Amino acid sequence: MVRAATVLAIAAALALSPSALAAPRIPAPRAPQNPFFAPNPANNIHNDTWMTDAYRRPGPRGPAFTTSLGPLPPSVCGSITFDSRGRIVTVCPSLVAPPALRLIDPRTLAVLAEYTLPDAPPPPGTPGFQNFTGGGYFFLDHRDRVWSATKTSHLFVMALARDGRSFRKVRDYDLTRVVTGDERVTSALPDFRGRIWFVTKAHGKVGVLDPRTRRIRVLRTGEEIENSFTVGRDGVYIVSDRHMYRFGVGRGGRPRVEWKARYRNSGVRKPGQVDAGSGTTPTILPGGYVAITDNADPMNVVVYRTGKRLRRGKRRTVCEVPVFRRGASATENSLIGSGRSLIAENNYGYQDPFGPMAGAITEPGFARVDVARDGRSCRRVWTNDTVRGASVVPKLSTATQIVYAYAQDPTPLGTRMWSWVGMSARSGREVFREPAGADLLANNNYAGLALGPHGAAYLGTVGGIRALRDAP
């Protein structure tokens, strides 16, 4: 029998909590299929309508890998989706050119079709490298069409032409009547009745578009909404720089606040953050929970009950669990969420890859937090304080029980090496590391990792889309 002291020593050596050594497997994601989305998990940067960032299908597991790079003009293909034939569909914003919608061969990484989207300067106060409007978030619908908000405050619906070599615009919804001045649409998503919800960063407008009548209804929160949002069957969950909200549709199709909760906020825009607030898109878990991270110091994983009304004695907030260390905790990416488990990544210290602090190294940190079975509390299961996730949107495969990330590390020569990294979802232990590239061209700058239908992992970087596969 292994002595308790030995277990504690092993846990300390792995920088994990003792309970991590016996942590259960994380079950497969159970997000419902939104009928207006392409099939889960291939329809948006966060995989599904609950924004789980989790897959039932496997990703590469090693022990040997092959890597490849599909060079593109300088841009970062931040959101990667897959059409019904398994081809990559992505929008690639750039600091030097207009955003481009691209269809890419998943094996060769060659560009098969392309469409240039409208361009406009970043809104005041938003650094170019953190300007996610104009395609940073888009979604693929049930007919393989791309819905992308543009930098000019339109919503384009794009379909692949019959020749398979070009895209054509099939719808153009003009939002400029309600999105004015320096307001920009951050994200637009369908609810389960086909209404299109959208949010703006400036002034925190929440809008509902009826695609059939083109009628638009808007509520202005007066706060800042810089992330995407989450759609449940009976509610839409949006986080601003002050509050967590649940929205519904009121009289006349207007968005209506059904509840809101103020979260802890240090008031500090930490290095790596877009604003002084939560950096997460909300994540729904089964059982009636929705989770974000706050902007406290140290940062907390916060879990709320989703119900419009709560029974007597029930509180809206289930738990607030601190992750990472004081003075060095922040995230600008959504939580992974499946079953009762949530996984957070630390992005503290990430800097403009094109600016004077481009060589800055981020703080390390990944952590798993589980909601108790009785729904009354949460516990931190493990912490990995060696992997530097930098700014990637990490993903989980429940088939392999691996958390897939993309890490940044300094080298003795003063450069930065980027690597594909896999961590055990049960213990947080690093299970593989495969070099990807060095310095600027290998930087993913907030792009989301994706697992394809044939077992490969993909990621947009400044130098092009990269792929990781198991070696034959």
Solvent accessible surface area in square Angstrom, and as a share of the most:
residue,aa,sasa,rsa
1,M,239,1.07
2,V,94,0.54
3,R,189,0.69
4,A,77,0.59
5,A,73,0.56
6,T,61,0.36
7,V,47,0.27
8,L,98,0.49
9,A,63,0.49
10,I,79,0.40
11,A,1,0.01
12,A,77,0.60
13,A,88,0.68
14,L,64,0.32
15,A,33,0.25
16,L,13,0.06
17,S,31,0.20
18,P,68,0.43
19,S,45,0.29
20,A,1,0.00
21,L,71,0.35
22,A,84,0.65
23,A,1,0.01
24,P,62,0.39
25,R,134,0.49
26,I,3,0.02
27,P,73,0.46
28,A,28,0.22
29,P,14,0.09
30,R,162,0.59
31,A,17,0.13
32,P,19,0.12
33,Q,79,0.35
34,N,0,0.00
35,P,72,0.45
36,F,69,0.29
37,F,4,0.02
38,A,2,0.02
39,P,94,0.59
40,N,44,0.23
41,P,28,0.18
42,A,13,0.10
43,N,0,0.00
44,N,7,0.04
45,I,16,0.08
46,H,6,0.03
47,N,1,0.00
48,D,3,0.02
49,T,0,0.00
50,W,35,0.12
51,M,0,0.00
52,T,2,0.01
53,D,0,0.00
54,A,1,0.00
55,Y,4,0.01
56,R,150,0.55
57,R,52,0.19
58,P,56,0.36
59,G,4,0.04
60,P,0,0.00
61,R,136,0.50
62,G,19,0.18
63,P,143,0.90
64,A,56,0.44
65,F,26,0.11
66,T,61,0.35
67,T,65,0.38
68,S,44,0.28
69,L,75,0.37
70,G,6,0.05
71,P,105,0.66
72,L,25,0.13
73,P,80,0.50
74,P,81,0.51
75,S,9,0.06
76,V,22,0.13
77,C,1,0.01
78,G,12,0.11
79,S,0,0.00
80,I,8,0.04
81,T,0,0.00
82,F,8,0.03
83,D,14,0.07
84,S,97,0.63
85,R,178,0.65
86,G,8,0.08
87,R,36,0.13
88,I,0,0.00
89,V,5,0.03
90,T,0,0.00
91,V,0,0.00
92,C,1,0.01
93,P,25,0.16
94,S,20,0.13
95,L,93,0.46
96,V,117,0.67
97,A,43,0.34
98,P,54,0.34
99,P,0,0.00
100,A,7,0.05
101,L,1,0.00
102,R,10,0.04
103,L,3,0.01
104,I,1,0.01
105,D,37,0.19
106,P,26,0.17
107,R,153,0.56
108,T,93,0.54
109,L,8,0.04
110,A,50,0.39
111,V,59,0.34
112,L,66,0.33
113,A,4,0.03
114,E,83,0.37
115,Y,57,0.22
116,T,86,0.50
117,L,4,0.02
118,P,38,0.24
119,D,69,0.36
120,A,23,0.18
121,P,100,0.63
122,P,61,0.38
123,P,14,0.09
124,P,102,0.64
125,G,73,0.70
126,T,14,0.08
127,P,50,0.31
128,G,28,0.27
129,F,23,0.10
130,Q,8,0.03
131,N,15,0.07
132,F,42,0.17
133,T,7,0.04
134,G,1,0.01
135,G,1,0.01
136,G,11,0.11
137,Y,33,0.13
138,F,6,0.03
139,F,1,0.01
140,L,0,0.00
141,D,2,0.01
142,H,95,0.43
143,R,156,0.57
144,D,49,0.26
145,R,28,0.10
146,V,2,0.01
147,W,20,0.07
148,S,1,0.00
149,A,4,0.03
150,T,1,0.00
151,K,13,0.06
152,T,55,0.32
153,S,7,0.05
154,H,42,0.19
155,L,1,0.00
156,F,12,0.05
157,V,0,0.00
158,M,1,0.00
159,A,13,0.10
160,L,49,0.25
161,A,20,0.15
162,R,251,0.92
163,D,91,0.47
164,G,21,0.20
165,R,191,0.70
166,S,43,0.28
167,F,19,0.08
168,R,133,0.49
169,K,87,0.37
170,V,34,0.20
171,R,112,0.41
172,D,47,0.24
173,Y,7,0.03
174,D,76,0.39
175,L,1,0.00
176,T,59,0.34
177,R,165,0.60
178,V,21,0.12
179,V,4,0.02
180,T,70,0.41
181,G,76,0.73
182,D,78,0.40
183,E,7,0.03
184,R,26,0.09
185,V,0,0.00
186,T,6,0.04
187,S,1,0.01
188,A,5,0.04
189,L,5,0.02
190,P,1,0.01
191,D,9,0.05
192,F,31,0.13
193,R,183,0.67
194,G,11,0.11
195,R,53,0.19
196,I,4,0.02
197,W,3,0.01
198,F,1,0.00
199,V,0,0.00
200,T,0,0.00
201,K,32,0.13
202,A,33,0.25
203,H,82,0.37
204,G,0,0.00
205,K,28,0.12
206,V,0,0.00
207,G,0,0.00
208,V,7,0.04
209,L,1,0.01
210,D,27,0.14
211,P,33,0.21
212,R,204,0.74
213,T,86,0.50
214,R,119,0.43
215,R,109,0.40
216,I,12,0.06
217,R,60,0.22
218,V,41,0.23
219,L,51,0.25
220,R,138,0.50
221,T,29,0.17
222,G,37,0.35
223,E,15,0.07
224,E,46,0.21
225,I,0,0.00
226,E,8,0.04
227,N,5,0.03
228,S,4,0.02
229,F,0,0.00
230,T,0,0.00
231,V,1,0.00
232,G,6,0.06
233,R,165,0.60
234,D,103,0.53
235,G,5,0.05
236,V,4,0.03
237,Y,4,0.02
238,I,0,0.00
239,V,2,0.01
240,S,4,0.02
241,D,30,0.16
242,R,112,0.41
243,H,19,0.08
244,M,0,0.00
245,Y,7,0.03
246,R,13,0.05
247,F,0,0.00
248,G,8,0.08
249,V,39,0.23
250,G,15,0.15
251,R,228,0.83
252,G,39,0.37
253,G,18,0.17
254,R,128,0.47
255,P,6,0.03
256,R,112,0.41
257,V,54,0.31
258,E,33,0.15
259,W,21,0.07
260,K,111,0.47
261,A,17,0.13
262,R,168,0.61
263,Y,11,0.04
264,R,140,0.51
265,N,58,0.30
266,S,49,0.32
267,G,57,0.55
268,V,84,0.48
269,R,110,0.40
270,K,11,0.05
271,P,49,0.31
272,G,8,0.08
273,Q,5,0.02
274,V,5,0.03
275,D,14,0.07
276,A,32,0.25
277,G,1,0.01
278,S,2,0.01
279,G,2,0.02
280,T,0,0.00
281,T,3,0.02
282,P,0,0.00
283,T,0,0.00
284,I,10,0.05
285,L,2,0.01
286,P,18,0.11
287,G,71,0.68
288,G,32,0.30
289,Y,31,0.12
290,V,0,0.00
291,A,0,0.00
292,I,0,0.00
293,T,0,0.00
294,D,2,0.01
295,N,0,0.00
296,A,14,0.11
297,D,53,0.27
298,P,27,0.17
299,M,1,0.00
300,N,14,0.07
301,V,1,0.01
302,V,2,0.01
303,V,0,0.00
304,Y,3,0.01
305,R,33,0.12
306,T,17,0.10
307,G,28,0.27
308,K,74,0.31
309,R,194,0.71
310,L,57,0.28
311,R,184,0.67
312,R,241,0.88
313,G,77,0.74
314,K,75,0.32
315,R,181,0.66
316,R,46,0.17
317,T,40,0.23
318,V,15,0.09
319,C,16,0.09
320,E,65,0.29
321,V,15,0.08
322,P,62,0.39
323,V,0,0.00
324,F,33,0.14
325,R,151,0.55
326,R,167,0.61
327,G,43,0.41
328,A,3,0.03
329,S,1,0.01
330,A,1,0.01
331,T,1,0.01
332,E,12,0.05
333,N,11,0.06
334,S,6,0.04
335,L,2,0.01
336,I,1,0.01
337,G,1,0.01
338,S,3,0.02
339,G,9,0.08
340,R,71,0.26
341,S,5,0.03
342,L,1,0.01
343,I,2,0.01
344,A,2,0.02
345,E,5,0.02
346,N,2,0.01
347,N,1,0.00
348,Y,46,0.18
349,G,12,0.11
350,Y,5,0.02
351,Q,53,0.24
352,D,43,0.22
353,P,6,0.04
354,F,97,0.40
355,G,19,0.19
356,P,142,0.89
357,M,114,0.51
358,A,25,0.19
359,G,54,0.52
360,A,26,0.20
361,I,54,0.27
362,T,0,0.00
363,E,44,0.20
364,P,29,0.19
365,G,1,0.01
366,F,0,0.00
367,A,0,0.00
368,R,2,0.01
369,V,1,0.01
370,D,7,0.04
371,V,0,0.00
372,A,32,0.24
373,R,203,0.74
374,D,90,0.47
375,G,3,0.03
376,R,183,0.67
377,S,55,0.35
378,C,22,0.13
379,R,108,0.40
380,R,105,0.38
381,V,0,0.00
382,W,0,0.00
383,T,29,0.17
384,N,7,0.03
385,D,77,0.40
386,T,85,0.50
387,V,0,0.00
388,R,62,0.23
389,G,0,0.00
390,A,0,0.00
391,S,0,0.00
392,V,0,0.00
393,V,3,0.02
394,P,2,0.01
395,K,3,0.01
396,L,1,0.00
397,S,0,0.00
398,T,10,0.06
399,A,45,0.35
400,T,20,0.12
401,Q,12,0.05
402,I,14,0.07
403,V,0,0.00
404,Y,2,0.01
405,A,1,0.00
406,Y,0,0.00
407,A,0,0.00
408,Q,0,0.00
409,D,36,0.19
410,P,76,0.48
411,T,35,0.20
412,P,145,0.91
413,L,162,0.80
414,G,70,0.68
415,T,53,0.31
416,R,17,0.06
417,M,66,0.30
418,W,0,0.00
419,S,6,0.04
420,W,4,0.01
421,V,0,0.00
422,G,0,0.00
423,M,0,0.00
424,S,18,0.11
425,A,0,0.00
426,R,100,0.36
427,S,16,0.10
428,G,0,0.00
429,R,115,0.42
430,E,58,0.26
431,V,59,0.34
432,F,20,0.08
433,R,89,0.33
434,E,42,0.19
435,P,81,0.51
436,A,20,0.16
437,G,20,0.19
438,A,51,0.40
439,D,50,0.26
440,L,61,0.31
441,L,108,0.54
442,A,1,0.00
443,N,0,0.00
444,N,0,0.00
445,N,18,0.09
446,Y,16,0.06
447,A,1,0.01
448,G,2,0.02
449,L,1,0.00
450,A,2,0.02
451,L,0,0.00
452,G,1,0.01
453,P,54,0.34
454,H,149,0.67
455,G,23,0.22
456,A,4,0.03
457,A,0,0.00
458,Y,8,0.03
459,L,0,0.00
460,G,0,0.00
461,T,1,0.00
462,V,5,0.03
463,G,10,0.10
464,G,1,0.01
465,I,1,0.01
466,R,21,0.08
467,A,0,0.00
468,L,0,0.00
469,R,31,0.11
470,D,60,0.31
471,A,37,0.28
472,P,169,1.06
